[in-house]
Amino acid sequence: KEYKKDFEESMKGRNLTGLEVTPSLLHVKYATKIASEKEYRKDLEEGVKGKGLTALEETPDMLRAKNATQILNEKEYKKALELEIRGKGLTELALETPDFVRAKNATDIASQIKYKQLAEMDKANYTSVVDTPEIIHAQQVKNLSSQKKYKEEAEKSMPHYVPVADTPEMQRVRENQKNFSMV
C-alpha cells in the first residue's frame, strides 16, 4: 500500500529517464531506512540502554567514590533512626497510640469539668460591690424598656404635658377611620 501510494504521489505521470527516481529506487531507500533504524535500536538496547556509565564506573576512583557515598548514606540513615526512634524511646512511642490519646482526651475533659465546678464554688465566696452610677443608670434604662413600666411612667407624667390642638388634617384622618370602621 505504501509503495503504491508513493508511486501515485511522486511518479505517476512523469517521464523516467536516466538516474531519476524510480519506484524501485524509492522502495530501496525506504527499506534501508527501516534497516538502519532496526540496527540503531539493536545497538541501543545491547550497548547503552540500562548500563549508564559502565565504562567509567570500573575505574578505582569511581568505585571508591561510589562506596564512600553508600557509606555516607548509611550513616545518615542511622543518624535519622537514632533521632526519630531511639531518642524517643518506648515512652514517646506509647504516647502516640490511639488508646493513650483517647485516655488523655478523657482526662482533659474531666479536668475541665472539675475546673468549672471549682469556679462555681468560688463564686459563692466573692463579695458584692457597691453599684456605681453607671450600673444604676443601666438598671433604670432596663426597667424603662419594659412596656408596662414605660406606660406607668407615661401616666405619671401626663399631667405635665399639654395636648396639641387637632389640625384639620388630623380631624379628616379620624373621620376617615370612623367611616372605614362603619363599612
Secondary structure, 3 states (H helix, E strand, C coil): CHHHHHHHHHHCCCCCCCCCCCHHHHHHHHHHHHHHHHHHHHHHHHHHCCCCCHHHHCCHHHHHHHHHHHHHHHHHHHHHHHHHHHCCHHHHHHHCCHHHHHHHHHHHHHHHHHHHHHHHHHHCCCCCCCCCHHHHHHHHHHHHHCHHHHHHHHHHHHHHCCCCCCCHHHHHHHHHHHHHHHC
